[in-house]
Amino acid sequence: MTEPRELTATDAIAAQELTDIIAELEEYRERLVNDTLAIAQRAKILKSQALAQLEPYLNEIDAKIQELRTHQAALITNN
């Protein structure tokens, strides 16, 4: 069994970049939901209807965030 090696500088930078990208996607997701609900309220659209329309996009964002977290974990674990 091989022992894990320490993160190289390149790996550390890649891991930090992934952390930053994940944070940005999470902020974008939150803004998207908040803005959509604010517009729906002004347009007198039910919250459930607005969220139903938004759900496919949120699922895509969530899937991408999970993919990036998995990649980040693999990067850290394999080193």
Secondary structure as the mmCIF struct_conf table of DSSP 4:
data_model
#
loop_
_struct_conf.conf_type_id
_struct_conf.id
_struct_conf.beg_label_comp_id
_struct_conf.beg_label_asym_id
_struct_conf.beg_label_seq_id
_struct_conf.end_label_comp_id
_struct_conf.end_label_asym_id
_struct_conf.end_label_seq_id
HELX_LH_PP_P HELX_LH_PP_P1 THR A 2 THR A 8
HELX_RH_AL_P HELX_RH_AL_P1 ALA A 9 ARG A 42
TURN_TY1_P TURN_TY1_P1 ALA A 43 LYS A 44
HELX_RH_AL_P HELX_RH_AL_P2 LYS A 47 THR A 77
TURN_TY1_P TURN_TY1_P2 ASN A 78 ASN A 78
#
